[in-house]
Amino acid sequence: MLVSDFDFRLPDELIAQEPLGARDASRMLHVQRSTGQRSDLAFREFPDLLRPDDLVVFNNTRVFPARLYGRREGVRVQPISPKNPATRDFLRGGIEVLLTRPLSTGPNDWECLVRPGRKIGVGERLFFGGQDELQAQVLARAECGERRIRFQPLADFFATLDRIGHVPLPPYISRPDSPRDRERYQTVYADQNGSVAAPTAGLHFTPEILHRLHQRGIETVDITLHVGLGTFQPIRVERVEEHKIHSERYTMSANTAAAINRALSTSRRVFAVGTTTVRTLEHAATAGAGTIAAGEASADVFIYPGFEFKVVQAMLTNFHLPQSSLLMLVCAFGGKGNILRAYEQAVAERYRFYSYGDCMFIE
């Protein structure tokens, strides 16, 4: 299967650069797998499309301000303001560090991307914040140019990040982050710190939409999968089967595992909000031979056409990058031809694409 088979034409102006005024004001393309029928709807209609006995599964991960601007030891730079558009560029002597995942070597050790990469060597000390309140040392280089760094111990590390860090907007959003992104690039139910990218299908939900689900008696549960930069990892091989998928840690509570197993045993529909939730549930089912087990694990299942789904029977998802593993997952679930035709319709109907864009309801 060729990666190029998952290409599509997308005008740049359809890539959403800003969120809409209201979360639930987005459009929703309803796609039926069995018939290929498609309908243009509004996301506010989402609760009415669910079955009364559906089990809806959310990813409750929380995005943290993982992008840091600072300096190398012995180098002075002008202060960088969060409101300054120059934060997307390099001021003289300045550096950018994007934290990607914590390491098991120590509580203060992280893997990260750095810019400018050639200038930041092993052993260098890095400083962040107006008063150098966050300090780190480069421990090693990783395989693909990443760095492993160790921060000076702080009792309130994440509180410091919240104060001086920046929202790690995806690379296709061509503007600096703003204070508004702190709230909007986050689901309303996020409560577990650890992601460098939002599970974007969840961005459409509001407290009112969740209340309507509960009013209808629809059962909801959470998993936690912390989204890493692998979600944006390009596929650099020609054949899909040769791609090595990234791995992401997840946590499944005992209550969530029990609810999913009950739904499966009684033939109730499991509805996944987002591709991260799909990956978690399908990995857990594969590892457990069809039974979902509570605990922590790493989801490394690569889902592309031909995959046999064991848990998920309906899903909500945003529109994804051409030739991406996420698009392949959606094509595996909805049927390749069916989904690519839906994408053609979305382009023709001027849907908004990617993280701050519109969504698809596939059943």
KEKE-3310 file (N, C-alpha, C; in steps of 0.2 Angstrom, whole numbers, plus 5000, padded with zeros to 4 digits):
npx = (5004:5003:5010:5007:4994:4986:4985:4979:4971:4973:4968:4978:4971:4961:4966:4964:4968:4965:4954:4936:4924:4915:4916:4907:4903:4907:4907:4901:4904:4894:4897:4892:4897:4892:4884:4890:4884:4884:4882:4880:4882:4879:4891:4884:4873:4878:4875:4862:4864:4869:4867:4855:4861:4875:4892:4903:4920:4932:4948:4957:4969:4980:4986:5002:5012:5024:5034:5048:5057:5073:5090:5108:5121:5131:5127:5119:5102:5089:5074:5060:5044:5028:5018:5025:5028:5040:5044:5043:5054:5072:5079:5094:5106:5096:5087:5076:5067:5058:5049:5047:5045:5045:5058:5063:5075:5076:5067:5068:5072:5071:5066:5069:5066:5077:5082:5093:5099:5112:5120:5119:5126:5132:5133:5131:5123:5107:5095:5080:5066:5063:5071:5080:5073:5071:5082:5093:5103:5112:5112:5114:5114:5101:5094:5088:5093:5087:5088:5093:5089:5092:5083:5086:5081:5065:5052:5039:5038:5029:5021:5029:5032:5019:5019:5030:5031:5026:5011:5012:5009:5003:5014:5008:5001:5003:5008:5012:5009:4995:4988:4975:4975:4979:4968:4959:4966:4964:4955:4939:4937:4950:4962:4974:4990:5002:5003:5010:5002:4986:4972:4962:4949:4941:4941:4929:4919:4908:4904:4890:4887:4891:4883:4871:4873:4874:4861:4853:4856:4868:4882:4898:4916:4934:4950:4968:4979:4995:4999:5012:5025:5026:5014:5014:5023:5031:5028:5041:5043:5040:5030:5016:5017:5030:5032:5037:5028:5025:5026:5016:5012:4999:4986:4974:4960:4953:4939:4936:4940:4932:4919:4920:4922:4910:4902:4906:4903:4889:4885:4884:4887:4903:4910:4922:4931:4941:4957:4967:4961:4955:4967:4972:4961:4961:4974:4974:4964:4970:4982:4976:4970:4956:4950:4949:4961:4965:4977:4994:5002:5010:5005:5007:5002:4999:4988:4980:4972:4964:4966:4959:4946:4943:4936:4931:4917:4911:4916:4923:4932:4944:4949:4963:4981:4987:4993:4996:4999:4987:4977:4977:4973:4959:4955:4956:4946:4934:4934:4944:4941:4928:4931:4941:4933:4924:4933:4936:4923:4923:4933:4927:4916:4921:4926:4934:4951:4961:4969:4961:4950:4935:4925:4922:4909:4909:4901)
npy = (4994:5011:5026:5038:5036:5041:5054:5071:5086:5102:5118:5131:5141:5135:5129:5130:5144:5151:5148:5146:5158:5152:5136:5125:5129:5124:5115:5099:5085:5072:5055:5039:5023:5011:5014:5025:5037:5055:5069:5087:5094:5103:5104:5106:5097:5085:5077:5073:5063:5052:5035:5030:5020:5021:5021:5033:5038:5048:5057:5063:5070:5084:5099:5105:5121:5119:5124:5133:5149:5155:5157:5153:5149:5162:5170:5185:5190:5200:5204:5192:5194:5187:5192:5196:5195:5191:5180:5169:5169:5169:5178:5188:5177:5170:5155:5141:5129:5114:5104:5087:5074:5066:5058:5042:5042:5051:5062:5075:5075:5077:5074:5083:5095:5106:5123:5135:5120:5116:5124:5121:5112:5096:5097:5110:5124:5130:5143:5150:5161:5177:5180:5170:5159:5146:5133:5122:5108:5101:5085:5074:5070:5064:5051:5057:5070:5076:5083:5078:5084:5090:5097:5110:5105:5109:5113:5117:5114:5112:5123:5133:5131:5134:5148:5154:5147:5143:5140:5125:5126:5118:5115:5119:5130:5146:5157:5166:5159:5164:5173:5168:5155:5148:5144:5139:5130:5117:5105:5106:5097:5093:5086:5080:5083:5083:5083:5088:5091:5095:5083:5085:5082:5084:5097:5103:5102:5108:5113:5113:5105:5092:5091:5089:5077:5069:5072:5064:5052:5046:5036:5040:5039:5041:5040:5042:5048:5054:5065:5065:5073:5064:5063:5072:5067:5065:5053:5044:5034:5025:5014:5010:5000:4999:5009:5015:5016:5029:5029:5030:5034:5028:5028:5018:5018:5007:5009:5013:5003:4993:4998:4998:4985:4980:4986:4980:4967:4967:4971:4984:5000:5007:5023:5033:5047:5056:5052:5048:5042:5031:5024:5021:5012:5002:4997:4992:4982:4974:4970:4963:4953:4955:4959:4973:4979:4987:4999:5005:5008:5007:5014:5007:5003:5002:5009:5006:5004:4988:4985:4976:4981:4980:4986:5000:5007:5018:5035:5052:5064:5076:5084:5078:5079:5077:5061:5056:5047:5048:5051:5039:5030:5034:5031:5018:5015:5021:5017:5018:5024:5029:5039:5047:5052:5059:5069:5076:5082:5090:5099:5105:5111:5120:5117:5119:5115:5104:5107:5118:5116:5110:5095:5077:5065:5048:5034)
npz = (5000:4995:5002:4995:4991:5000:4998:4997:4990:4997:4999:5006:5013:5020:5031:5047:5057:5068:5083:5082:5088:5097:5105:5101:5089:5078:5062:5057:5048:5044:5042:5036:5037:5032:5021:5014:5014:5017:5027:5030:5045:5061:5075:5087:5086:5089:5102:5099:5089:5095:5102:5114:5123:5121:5124:5128:5125:5131:5130:5143:5144:5147:5139:5142:5144:5134:5126:5127:5128:5129:5134:5131:5142:5147:5137:5132:5129:5122:5131:5129:5124:5127:5119:5108:5091:5087:5094:5086:5079:5079:5091:5094:5100:5106:5111:5108:5116:5115:5125:5124:5130:5146:5154:5160:5168:5178:5189:5184:5171:5154:5137:5122:5108:5101:5096:5090:5083:5080:5088:5101:5113:5121:5138:5140:5148:5151:5151:5157:5157:5165:5176:5176:5181:5178:5175:5166:5161:5147:5143:5134:5116:5106:5095:5083:5083:5094:5111:5127:5142:5159:5172:5184:5201:5205:5216:5211:5197:5186:5188:5187:5173:5168:5170:5163:5151:5134:5124:5114:5099:5084:5070:5058:5061:5058:5067:5082:5098:5108:5123:5122:5117:5128:5134:5124:5116:5122:5130:5138:5148:5151:5163:5166:5166:5153:5139:5123:5112:5108:5110:5097:5093:5104:5107:5103:5112:5125:5142:5141:5131:5136:5147:5141:5135:5147:5152:5143:5148:5144:5145:5150:5150:5154:5147:5148:5137:5134:5122:5110:5100:5090:5084:5074:5066:5050:5037:5030:5021:5006:5006:5015:5025:5029:5038:5054:5068:5080:5098:5113:5129:5140:5152:5159:5169:5182:5183:5170:5162:5166:5162:5148:5145:5150:5141:5129:5131:5131:5119:5117:5109:5107:5108:5102:5106:5096:5088:5096:5107:5100:5097:5109:5115:5105:5105:5119:5118:5109:5116:5127:5121:5117:5129:5139:5150:5165:5170:5166:5150:5134:5119:5104:5092:5075:5065:5050:5033:5033:5045:5059:5069:5086:5097:5095:5088:5083:5079:5083:5075:5070:5054:5045:5041:5024:5019:5031:5047:5055:5046:5039:5049:5051:5038:5039:5048:5042:5029:5015:5002:5005:5015:5009:4999:5007:5012:5000:4998:5010:5007:4996:5001:5009:5023:5039:5042:5052:5068:5075:5067:5059:5061:5060:5061:5062:5059)
capx = (5000:5008:5008:5004:4987:4982:4986:4973:4972:4970:4970:4981:4966:4956:4969:4962:4974:4962:4948:4930:4921:4912:4919:4902:4900:4910:4903:4902:4902:4892:4898:4890:4902:4889:4881:4894:4880:4887:4877:4883:4878:4883:4893:4879:4869:4882:4872:4856:4866:4871:4861:4855:4866:4882:4897:4907:4926:4936:4955:4957:4975:4980:4992:5006:5016:5030:5039:5052:5062:5078:5097:5113:5125:5136:5125:5114:5097:5084:5068:5055:5037:5023:5014:5030:5028:5047:5045:5043:5060:5077:5083:5101:5108:5091:5086:5070:5067:5051:5049:5043:5042:5049:5062:5063:5081:5076:5061:5069:5075:5067:5069:5067:5069:5081:5084:5096:5101:5119:5124:5117:5130:5131:5136:5129:5118:5102:5092:5073:5062:5066:5075:5083:5070:5071:5088:5094:5109:5111:5115:5116:5110:5097:5095:5086:5095:5084:5093:5091:5091:5090:5082:5087:5075:5060:5046:5033:5040:5024:5018:5034:5031:5013:5021:5035:5031:5021:5007:5015:5004:5006:5018:5004:4998:5009:5007:5014:5004:4992:4985:4968:4977:4980:4961:4956:4970:4963:4948:4936:4938:4957:4964:4980:4996:5007:5003:5012:4998:4979:4967:4958:4942:4938:4941:4922:4915:4907:4900:4883:4886:4892:4877:4866:4874:4872:4854:4851:4858:4873:4888:4905:4922:4940:4957:4973:4985:4998:5000:5018:5026:5025:5007:5015:5029:5029:5030:5046:5044:5035:5025:5013:5018:5037:5033:5037:5023:5027:5023:5013:5010:4992:4983:4967:4958:4949:4932:4935:4941:4926:4914:4921:4921:4903:4898:4907:4899:4882:4885:4883:4892:4909:4911:4929:4932:4947:4961:4971:4956:4955:4973:4972:4957:4963:4980:4973:4961:4975:4986:4972:4966:4949:4948:4952:4964:4967:4984:4998:5005:5012:5001:5011:4998:4999:4981:4979:4967:4965:4966:4952:4944:4940:4932:4928:4912:4910:4921:4923:4938:4945:4952:4970:4986:4988:4998:4998:4996:4981:4972:4977:4968:4953:4953:4955:4939:4928:4934:4948:4937:4923:4934:4944:4928:4922:4938:4935:4917:4925:4937:4923:4911:4925:4926:4940:4955:4966:4967:4956:4945:4929:4926:4918:4906:4909:4898)
capy = (5000:5017:5032:5043:5034:5045:5062:5075:5093:5106:5125:5134:5145:5131:5127:5135:5148:5153:5145:5150:5161:5147:5129:5121:5133:5121:5111:5092:5080:5065:5050:5033:5018:5006:5017:5030:5043:5060:5075:5093:5096:5107:5100:5106:5091:5079:5073:5070:5058:5046:5031:5030:5015:5022:5022:5038:5038:5054:5057:5069:5073:5091:5101:5110:5125:5115:5128:5138:5153:5157:5158:5149:5152:5167:5174:5189:5192:5205:5200:5190:5195:5182:5196:5199:5191:5189:5174:5163:5169:5169:5185:5187:5173:5166:5148:5138:5122:5111:5098:5082:5069:5065:5052:5038:5042:5055:5066:5082:5074:5077:5074:5090:5098:5113:5127:5132:5114:5116:5128:5119:5106:5093:5100:5117:5126:5134:5147:5152:5166:5184:5180:5164:5155:5139:5131:5115:5106:5097:5078:5070:5070:5058:5048:5062:5077:5079:5083:5075:5089:5089:5104:5110:5103:5114:5110:5119:5114:5113:5129:5138:5131:5138:5155:5156:5143:5145:5134:5122:5126:5114:5118:5122:5136:5150:5163:5164:5158:5170:5171:5165:5148:5144:5141:5136:5124:5113:5103:5108:5091:5091:5087:5076:5086:5079:5082:5093:5093:5093:5079:5090:5081:5086:5104:5106:5101:5113:5110:5112:5098:5087:5091:5086:5069:5066:5072:5059:5046:5042:5034:5043:5038:5044:5037:5047:5047:5060:5066:5068:5075:5059:5064:5076:5064:5063:5046:5045:5028:5025:5010:5011:4994:5000:5015:5013:5021:5032:5026:5035:5031:5029:5026:5016:5016:5001:5010:5014:4996:4989:5000:4996:4977:4979:4988:4975:4960:4967:4973:4992:5004:5011:5029:5036:5055:5057:5046:5046:5037:5025:5020:5018:5007:4996:4994:4989:4976:4969:4967:4959:4948:4957:4961:4979:4979:4993:5000:5009:5004:5012:5012:5008:5000:5006:5007:5008:5000:4981:4983:4974:4985:4976:4990:5006:5006:5025:5040:5059:5066:5082:5083:5077:5080:5072:5056:5055:5041:5049:5050:5031:5027:5036:5028:5011:5014:5023:5014:5022:5027:5033:5044:5052:5056:5064:5074:5080:5086:5095:5104:5109:5114:5125:5116:5121:5109:5103:5107:5122:5116:5107:5088:5072:5060:5043:5028)
capz = (5000:4995:5006:4991:4990:5005:4997:4994:4988:5002:4999:5012:5017:5024:5037:5053:5061:5074:5085:5081:5094:5102:5103:5098:5083:5072:5057:5057:5042:5047:5037:5037:5034:5028:5015:5011:5014:5020:5029:5033:5051:5065:5080:5092:5085:5091:5107:5096:5085:5099:5104:5122:5126:5119:5129:5125:5129:5130:5132:5147:5144:5147:5136:5146:5140:5133:5122:5131:5125:5134:5132:5133:5147:5145:5131:5133:5124:5124:5134:5124:5127:5124:5114:5103:5086:5086:5097:5081:5076:5084:5093:5094:5106:5109:5110:5109:5118:5115:5129:5121:5134:5152:5154:5166:5171:5184:5189:5181:5165:5148:5130:5119:5102:5102:5090:5084:5085:5079:5093:5108:5114:5127:5144:5140:5153:5148:5156:5155:5162:5166:5182:5175:5186:5176:5173:5164:5157:5141:5145:5128:5110:5105:5089:5078:5084:5100:5117:5134:5147:5166:5175:5191:5204:5208:5219:5208:5190:5181:5190:5183:5166:5167:5171:5158:5145:5128:5121:5109:5094:5079:5065:5052:5063:5056:5071:5088:5103:5112:5129:5121:5116:5134:5136:5118:5114:5128:5131:5144:5153:5152:5170:5167:5163:5150:5132:5119:5107:5111:5107:5095:5092:5110:5107:5101:5117:5130:5147:5140:5127:5141:5151:5136:5135:5154:5152:5139:5151:5140:5149:5148:5154:5152:5147:5148:5133:5133:5115:5109:5094:5085:5081:5068:5062:5043:5035:5025:5017:5001:5007:5022:5029:5031:5043:5061:5072:5087:5104:5117:5136:5142:5158:5159:5176:5183:5181:5163:5159:5168:5158:5141:5145:5150:5135:5124:5133:5130:5112:5116:5105:5110:5104:5104:5104:5094:5086:5102:5111:5096:5097:5116:5115:5101:5108:5125:5116:5106:5121:5131:5117:5117:5135:5141:5156:5168:5171:5161:5144:5128:5113:5098:5087:5069:5062:5043:5030:5034:5053:5062:5075:5091:5102:5093:5083:5080:5082:5081:5073:5065:5048:5046:5036:5019:5019:5038:5050:5057:5040:5038:5054:5049:5032:5041:5051:5038:5022:5012:4997:5008:5019:5004:4996:5012:5012:4994:5000:5015:5004:4991:5005:5013:5030:5041:5043:5057:5075:5076:5062:5060:5063:5056:5065:5058:5062)
cpx = (5004:5005:5005:4997:4983:4984:4979:4975:4969:4973:4973:4976:4961:4960:4968:4967:4971:4956:4942:4928:4919:4914:4914:4899:4903:4905:4905:4900:4900:4893:4896:4894:4898:4886:4885:4890:4884:4882:4881:4879:4882:4885:4888:4874:4872:4878:4866:4858:4868:4865:4861:4859:4873:4886:4902:4914:4930:4943:4956:4964:4975:4987:4996:5010:5023:5035:5042:5057:5067:5085:5102:5117:5130:5133:5119:5109:5093:5078:5063:5048:5033:5019:5019:5030:5035:5048:5045:5050:5065:5080:5090:5103:5103:5090:5079:5070:5059:5052:5044:5040:5047:5052:5062:5070:5081:5070:5062:5072:5070:5070:5066:5070:5072:5082:5088:5100:5109:5123:5123:5121:5129:5135:5134:5123:5114:5098:5085:5070:5066:5071:5079:5080:5070:5078:5089:5101:5108:5115:5118:5112:5107:5098:5094:5088:5091:5090:5089:5094:5089:5089:5084:5081:5071:5054:5039:5035:5035:5021:5023:5033:5025:5015:5025:5035:5026:5018:5011:5010:5007:5010:5014:5000:5003:5008:5010:5008:5001:4989:4978:4969:4977:4973:4958:4960:4970:4956:4945:4936:4945:4959:4970:4986:5000:5008:5006:5008:4991:4976:4961:4951:4938:4937:4934:4918:4914:4904:4893:4882:4887:4886:4871:4867:4872:4864:4850:4852:4864:4879:4894:4910:4928:4946:4962:4979:4988:5001:5007:5019:5026:5018:5008:5021:5027:5031:5035:5048:5039:5029:5023:5016:5026:5037:5033:5033:5027:5024:5021:5010:5003:4991:4976:4965:4954:4942:4931:4935:4935:4920:4914:4920:4914:4899:4900:4903:4892:4880:4882:4889:4897:4910:4917:4929:4939:4952:4965:4967:4956:4961:4974:4968:4959:4969:4978:4969:4965:4979:4983:4968:4958:4947:4952:4955:4966:4975:4988:5001:5007:5008:5006:5008:4998:4992:4981:4975:4969:4965:4959:4951:4941:4935:4928:4923:4909:4915:4920:4930:4939:4948:4960:4975:4986:4994:5001:4996:4989:4975:4972:4972:4961:4950:4952:4948:4933:4928:4938:4944:4932:4926:4937:4939:4925:4927:4937:4929:4919:4928:4932:4918:4915:4925:4933:4944:4959:4964:4962:4950:4939:4930:4921:4916:4905:4906:4896)
cpy = (5006:5022:5037:5042:5038:5052:5065:5082:5097:5113:5127:5138:5141:5128:5132:5138:5150:5149:5149:5153:5156:5140:5125:5124:5129:5117:5104:5088:5074:5060:5043:5028:5013:5008:5022:5037:5049:5066:5080:5095:5101:5103:5100:5100:5085:5075:5069:5064:5051:5042:5031:5026:5016:5023:5027:5039:5044:5053:5064:5072:5081:5094:5106:5115:5123:5119:5133:5142:5155:5158:5153:5152:5156:5171:5179:5190:5197:5201:5198:5190:5190:5185:5198:5194:5188:5182:5168:5163:5169:5176:5183:5183:5169:5159:5146:5131:5120:5104:5093:5076:5068:5059:5049:5039:5047:5060:5073:5081:5073:5076:5080:5091:5105:5116:5133:5126:5113:5119:5125:5112:5102:5096:5107:5118:5131:5137:5150:5156:5172:5184:5173:5159:5147:5137:5124:5114:5101:5090:5075:5072:5064:5056:5054:5069:5080:5079:5080:5080:5087:5096:5104:5109:5109:5110:5111:5119:5115:5120:5135:5137:5135:5146:5158:5153:5146:5139:5132:5121:5122:5118:5122:5128:5141:5157:5161:5163:5164:5168:5167:5157:5144:5141:5137:5130:5119:5111:5105:5103:5089:5091:5083:5079:5081:5079:5089:5095:5091:5087:5083:5089:5083:5093:5107:5106:5107:5110:5109:5106:5092:5086:5088:5079:5066:5066:5066:5052:5042:5042:5037:5041:5041:5039:5043:5044:5053:5060:5069:5071:5070:5059:5068:5073:5062:5056:5047:5039:5029:5020:5010:5006:4995:5005:5012:5018:5023:5028:5031:5032:5033:5026:5024:5014:5010:5003:5010:5007:4992:4991:4998:4989:4976:4980:4983:4969:4961:4971:4980:4995:5008:5017:5032:5043:5055:5051:5044:5041:5031:5021:5017:5012:5001:4993:4990:4982:4971:4966:4962:4954:4949:4960:4967:4978:4986:4993:5005:5005:5009:5009:5013:5004:5005:5004:5010:5003:4992:4980:4981:4977:4980:4979:4995:5005:5013:5030:5047:5061:5072:5080:5083:5079:5075:5067:5055:5049:5041:5048:5042:5028:5028:5032:5020:5010:5015:5020:5020:5027:5032:5039:5049:5056:5061:5070:5079:5085:5091:5101:5108:5113:5119:5123:5118:5115:5110:5105:5112:5122:5112:5099:5084:5067:5054:5037:5023)
cpz = (5000:4999:5002:4989:4995:5005:4995:4994:4994:5001:5006:5016:5021:5030:5042:5057:5067:5076:5083:5088:5099:5100:5099:5092:5077:5068:5059:5051:5045:5041:5040:5034:5030:5021:5011:5011:5019:5021:5032:5039:5055:5071:5086:5091:5087:5096:5104:5092:5089:5101:5112:5126:5124:5125:5126:5129:5127:5133:5136:5148:5144:5144:5141:5142:5139:5129:5127:5127:5131:5131:5134:5138:5144:5139:5133:5127:5126:5126:5128:5128:5124:5119:5108:5097:5084:5089:5093:5078:5081:5085:5094:5100:5109:5107:5111:5110:5118:5119:5125:5125:5140:5151:5161:5170:5177:5183:5185:5174:5159:5141:5126:5112:5104:5096:5093:5086:5085:5085:5100:5109:5120:5132:5145:5145:5150:5153:5153:5160:5163:5171:5182:5180:5185:5173:5171:5161:5152:5143:5139:5122:5109:5098:5083:5079:5091:5105:5123:5139:5154:5169:5182:5195:5206:5211:5215:5200:5186:5182:5187:5176:5164:5167:5165:5151:5140:5126:5115:5103:5088:5074:5059:5055:5063:5060:5078:5093:5106:5118:5128:5120:5122:5136:5130:5115:5120:5129:5137:5149:5154:5160:5171:5163:5159:5142:5129:5113:5110:5107:5104:5094:5098:5111:5106:5107:5122:5136:5146:5135:5131:5145:5147:5136:5142:5155:5149:5143:5148:5144:5146:5152:5150:5152:5147:5143:5132:5126:5114:5102:5088:5081:5074:5064:5055:5042:5029:5021:5011:5002:5014:5027:5032:5036:5050:5065:5078:5092:5109:5123:5137:5148:5157:5166:5176:5181:5174:5160:5160:5163:5151:5141:5146:5144:5129:5125:5131:5123:5112:5112:5109:5105:5106:5101:5102:5092:5092:5106:5107:5097:5104:5117:5111:5103:5114:5123:5113:5111:5126:5128:5118:5123:5137:5149:5159:5169:5166:5156:5139:5122:5107:5092:5081:5065:5055:5040:5030:5041:5055:5069:5080:5096:5099:5087:5080:5083:5079:5080:5069:5059:5048:5040:5031:5021:5027:5041:5053:5052:5039:5043:5053:5043:5034:5044:5047:5031:5018:5007:5000:5011:5014:5000:5001:5013:5006:4995:5005:5012:4999:4995:5010:5021:5032:5044:5049:5064:5077:5071:5064:5061:5059:5062:5060:5062:5057)
residu = (MET:LEU:VAL:SER:ASP:PHE:ASP:PHE:ARG:LEU:PRO:ASP:GLU:LEU:ILE:ALA:GLN:GLU:PRO:LEU:GLY:ALA:ARG:ASP:ALA:SER:ARG:MET:LEU:HIS:VAL:GLN:ARG:SER:THR:GLY:GLN:ARG:SER:ASP:LEU:ALA:PHE:ARG:GLU:PHE:PRO:ASP:LEU:LEU:ARG:PRO:ASP:ASP:LEU:VAL:VAL:PHE:ASN:ASN:THR:ARG:VAL:PHE:PRO:ALA:ARG:LEU:TYR:GLY:ARG:ARG:GLU:GLY:VAL:ARG:VAL:GLN:PRO:ILE:SER:PRO:LYS:ASN:PRO:ALA:THR:ARG:ASP:PHE:LEU:ARG:GLY:GLY:ILE:GLU:VAL:LEU:LEU:THR:ARG:PRO:LEU:SER:THR:GLY:PRO:ASN:ASP:TRP:GLU:CYS:LEU:VAL:ARG:PRO:GLY:ARG:LYS:ILE:GLY:VAL:GLY:GLU:ARG:LEU:PHE:PHE:GLY:GLY:GLN:ASP:GLU:LEU:GLN:ALA:GLN:VAL:LEU:ALA:ARG:ALA:GLU:CYS:GLY:GLU:ARG:ARG:ILE:ARG:PHE:GLN:PRO:LEU:ALA:ASP:PHE:PHE:ALA:THR:LEU:ASP:ARG:ILE:GLY:HIS:VAL:PRO:LEU:PRO:PRO:TYR:ILE:SER:ARG:PRO:ASP:SER:PRO:ARG:ASP:ARG:GLU:ARG:TYR:GLN:THR:VAL:TYR:ALA:ASP:GLN:ASN:GLY:SER:VAL:ALA:ALA:PRO:THR:ALA:GLY:LEU:HIS:PHE:THR:PRO:GLU:ILE:LEU:HIS:ARG:LEU:HIS:GLN:ARG:GLY:ILE:GLU:THR:VAL:ASP:ILE:THR:LEU:HIS:VAL:GLY:LEU:GLY:THR:PHE:GLN:PRO:ILE:ARG:VAL:GLU:ARG:VAL:GLU:GLU:HIS:LYS:ILE:HIS:SER:GLU:ARG:TYR:THR:MET:SER:ALA:ASN:THR:ALA:ALA:ALA:ILE:ASN:ARG:ALA:LEU:SER:THR:SER:ARG:ARG:VAL:PHE:ALA:VAL:GLY:THR:THR:THR:VAL:ARG:THR:LEU:GLU:HIS:ALA:ALA:THR:ALA:GLY:ALA:GLY:THR:ILE:ALA:ALA:GLY:GLU:ALA:SER:ALA:ASP:VAL:PHE:ILE:TYR:PRO:GLY:PHE:GLU:PHE:LYS:VAL:VAL:GLN:ALA:MET:LEU:THR:ASN:PHE:HIS:LEU:PRO:GLN:SER:SER:LEU:LEU:MET:LEU:VAL:CYS:ALA:PHE:GLY:GLY:LYS:GLY:ASN:ILE:LEU:ARG:ALA:TYR:GLU:GLN:ALA:VAL:ALA:GLU:ARG:TYR:ARG:PHE:TYR:SER:TYR:GLY:ASP:CYS:MET:PHE:ILE:GLU)
# end
